[in-house]
């Protein structure tokens, strides 16, 4: 496999991860909208109770944040980033 093929494969994998993450965020928003909607409708009909949807919203949100951090934290360091850091070190 050539270097160009490896870069292409890495780019495709990265794009797939980003697309999958986008779908997970859309699902998060849709499901949590339904949960909060249920709480709101029940609250209007009955007396508003403790906002129980906060638990799945917070837990799932934390999981998404961790996934986003992992996704962006494992990107390979590029040569331009290395050169920029060297320049910063030389200036200080």
Buried (B, 14 or more C-beta within 10 A) or exposed (E): EEEEEEEEEEEEEBEEBEEEBEEBBEEBEEBBEEBBEEBEEEEEEEEEEEEEBEEBBEEBEEEBEEBEEEBEEEEEEEEEEEEEEEEEEEEE
